[in-house]
Amino acid sequence: MTDLDESALSVVALHQHPELMKQCCILVNEEWPRSETARMLSLQTSCDKMPTCLVLLTGDKKVIGHCKLTPIPSIKDSCFVESVVIDKALRGKRMGTFLMQASEEYCRLVLNLKTIHLSTKGQEIFYQKLGYNICEPISIYGSFPQAQNAVNNIAQINIPKLKIDDKLNTNTAPPIPPPLNIKMNVEPKKTAKTYMVKSLLL
Ligand SMILES: CC(C)(COP(=O)(O)OP(=O)(O)OC[C@H]1O[C@@H](n2cnc3c(N)ncnc32)[C@H](O)[C@@H]1OP(=O)(O)O)[C@@H](O)C(=O)NCCC(=O)NCCS
């Protein structure tokens, strides 16, 4: 595609245009290959309340960009933008900028959000140019990442269940549990990703 009429570009919610689902699937899978079935299932979760897939369209309704907004349970009024991708043939033509700015407007005006979070490995400059700042890692699963890592690092701890019996002599100390089965050589999970945030407040 060579002649791109920028004034004809638009960004729409994928679930409001199911006819674009297959095109979007091909675009995203070209960057992050996955089975068509799995990708379609993921795209079909798009809805008004989030997750929401937004697609960048040319005037002739060709899908040339995609991003997905997901909720962050631990951060109210925010979302996590992921799977940001522009058609390989059209990169470096400010299409990514157009998609992100339109997505930010969607977050602000349609979803009433106040911030957008994301993580990236290698596209920091692109996001910095759009006004994103580096921040502490966040978890999109609802708990703090530090707590999550602590859980991940405890490979297996077997603590025998103690029976509580009121009739037992309470002066008797409980039996000493056997040594904990902790793998000491488990490396903490390192995150190589850069987390970034942007305020949508004007
Ligand atoms: C990242 C991506 C969406 C950027 O889209 P794009 O349309 O190529 O970006 P733009 O043309 O709007 O670039 C805007 C600015 O960011 C800069 N930029 C874009 N990608 C960059 C990169 N990887 N490194 C440094 N600068 C970059 C551009 O040079 C441009 O700078 P300028 O304003 O000074 O001219 C696109 O390259 C892509 O789809 N990449 C593959 C998927 C991917 O990595 N997604 C991000 C996952 S976190």
Ligand as a Chemical Component Dictionary entry (heavy atoms), coordinates in Angstrom:
data_LIG
# 
_chem_comp.id                   LIG 
_chem_comp.type                 NON-POLYMER 
_chem_comp.pdbx_formal_charge   0 
_chem_comp.three_letter_code    LIG 
# 
loop_
_chem_comp_atom.comp_id 
_chem_comp_atom.atom_id 
_chem_comp_atom.alt_atom_id 
_chem_comp_atom.type_symbol 
_chem_comp_atom.charge 
_chem_comp_atom.model_Cartn_x 
_chem_comp_atom.model_Cartn_y 
_chem_comp_atom.model_Cartn_z 
_chem_comp_atom.pdbx_ordinal 
LIG C1  C1  C 0 5.717  0.068  17.591 1  
LIG C2  C2  C 0 4.848  0.419  16.392 2  
LIG C3  C3  C 0 3.386  0.239  16.777 3  
LIG C4  C4  C 0 5.121  1.878  16.026 4  
LIG O1  O1  O 0 4.252  2.252  14.976 5  
LIG P1  P1  P 0 4.768  3.224  13.803 6  
LIG O2  O2  O 0 3.612  3.583  12.970 7  
LIG O3  O3  O 0 5.900  2.573  13.111 8  
LIG O4  O4  O 0 5.289  4.465  14.644 9  
LIG P2  P2  P 0 5.248  6.013  14.242 10 
LIG O5  O5  O 0 5.591  6.160  12.798 11 
LIG O6  O6  O 0 3.949  6.609  14.666 12 
LIG O7  O7  O 0 6.427  6.584  15.166 13 
LIG C5  C5  C 0 6.285  7.705  15.987 14 
LIG C6  C6  C 0 7.659  8.130  16.456 15 
LIG O8  O8  O 0 8.235  7.054  17.210 16 
LIG C7  C7  C 0 9.489  6.683  16.628 17 
LIG N1  N1  N 0 9.621  5.232  16.762 18 
LIG C8  C8  C 0 8.725  4.299  16.375 19 
LIG N2  N2  N 0 9.204  3.077  16.667 20 
LIG C9  C9  C 0 10.403 3.254  17.230 21 
LIG C10 C10 C 0 11.401 2.388  17.749 22 
LIG N3  N3  N 0 11.238 1.064  17.746 23 
LIG N4  N4  N 0 12.525 2.916  18.252 24 
LIG C11 C11 C 0 12.710 4.255  18.264 25 
LIG N5  N5  N 0 11.794 5.135  17.804 26 
LIG C12 C12 C 0 10.677 4.634  17.295 27 
LIG C13 C13 C 0 9.403  7.117  15.191 28 
LIG O9  O9  O 0 10.688 7.300  14.655 29 
LIG C14 C14 C 0 8.626  8.405  15.307 30 
LIG O10 O10 O 0 9.496  9.425  15.742 31 
LIG P3  P3  P 0 9.301  10.969 15.270 32 
LIG O11 O11 O 0 8.017  11.449 15.911 33 
LIG O12 O12 O 0 10.497 11.668 15.817 34 
LIG O13 O13 O 0 9.227  10.947 13.792 35 
LIG C15 C15 C 0 5.199  -0.450 15.163 36 
LIG O14 O14 O 0 6.554  -0.312 14.864 37 
LIG C16 C16 C 0 4.896  -1.934 15.337 38 
LIG O15 O15 O 0 3.800  -2.404 15.038 39 
LIG N6  N6  N 0 5.881  -2.700 15.834 40 
LIG C17 C17 C 0 5.748  -4.160 16.009 41 
LIG C18 C18 C 0 4.886  -4.543 17.179 42 
LIG C19 C19 C 0 5.384  -3.948 18.472 43 
LIG O16 O16 O 0 6.554  -4.019 18.808 44 
LIG N7  N7  N 0 4.440  -3.362 19.225 45 
LIG C20 C20 C 0 4.718  -2.747 20.490 46 
LIG C21 C21 C 0 4.479  -3.705 21.592 47 
LIG S1  S1  S 0 4.840  -2.923 23.154 48 
# 
loop_
_chem_comp_bond.comp_id 
_chem_comp_bond.atom_id_1 
_chem_comp_bond.atom_id_2 
_chem_comp_bond.value_order 
_chem_comp_bond.pdbx_ordinal 
LIG C1  C2  SING 1  
LIG C2  C3  SING 2  
LIG C2  C4  SING 3  
LIG C2  C15 SING 4  
LIG C4  O1  SING 5  
LIG O1  P1  SING 6  
LIG P1  O2  DOUB 7  
LIG P1  O3  SING 8  
LIG P1  O4  SING 9  
LIG O4  P2  SING 10 
LIG P2  O5  DOUB 11 
LIG P2  O6  SING 12 
LIG P2  O7  SING 13 
LIG O7  C5  SING 14 
LIG C5  C6  SING 15 
LIG C6  O8  SING 16 
LIG C6  C14 SING 17 
LIG O8  C7  SING 18 
LIG C7  N1  SING 19 
LIG C7  C13 SING 20 
LIG N1  C8  SING 21 
LIG N1  C12 SING 22 
LIG C8  N2  DOUB 23 
LIG N2  C9  SING 24 
LIG C9  C10 SING 25 
LIG C9  C12 DOUB 26 
LIG C10 N3  SING 27 
LIG C10 N4  DOUB 28 
LIG N4  C11 SING 29 
LIG C11 N5  DOUB 30 
LIG N5  C12 SING 31 
LIG C13 O9  SING 32 
LIG C13 C14 SING 33 
LIG C14 O10 SING 34 
LIG O10 P3  SING 35 
LIG P3  O11 DOUB 36 
LIG P3  O12 SING 37 
LIG P3  O13 SING 38 
LIG C15 O14 SING 39 
LIG C15 C16 SING 40 
LIG C16 O15 DOUB 41 
LIG C16 N6  SING 42 
LIG N6  C17 SING 43 
LIG C17 C18 SING 44 
LIG C18 C19 SING 45 
LIG C19 O16 DOUB 46 
LIG C19 N7  SING 47 
LIG N7  C20 SING 48 
LIG C20 C21 SING 49 
LIG C21 S1  SING 50 
# 
